[in-house]
Amino acid sequence: MKSICFSIVALGLALWPAATIRADDEPGFIGVQIKATPDNDGVIIVMVFKDSPAHEAELQAEDVIKKFDGKDVTTVQGFVQSVRDSKPGQKVKLTVLRNGQDKEIEVKIGKKPDDQ
């Protein structure tokens, strides 16, 4: 009987976060493919998706994203989570290293297209 009670409690805890997400809480999307830098000092843009928020903001392949809204970017996972936690329509500032110089670029967070 104890294992049944434990399973019900575990199931309840597993479902709780999903139940608290509202239908209008869509994850943010900017439309880049990225990889880690060798020294964990940002993420490198490998590809910018056409007609994406990143494309509209003129981000480029080879740009190194060093900051997301003033916070240091050190891992791919951290950057992805920052983007996902942003709301579509929200504007964020990215500090990117391009051609040896830091540049601030504003990006309007979008919604992930159905085909992505």
Secondary structure as UniProt FT lines:
FT   HELIX           2..20
FT   TURN            23..24
FT   STRAND          28..29
FT   STRAND          32..36
FT   TURN            38..39
FT   STRAND          43..48
FT   TURN            50..51
FT   HELIX           53..56
FT   TURN            57..58
FT   TURN            61..62
FT   STRAND          64..68
FT   TURN            69..70
FT   STRAND          71..72
FT   HELIX           76..85
FT   TURN            88..89
FT   STRAND          91..98
FT   TURN            99..100
FT   STRAND          101..108
FT   STRAND          110..111
FT   TURN            114..115
//
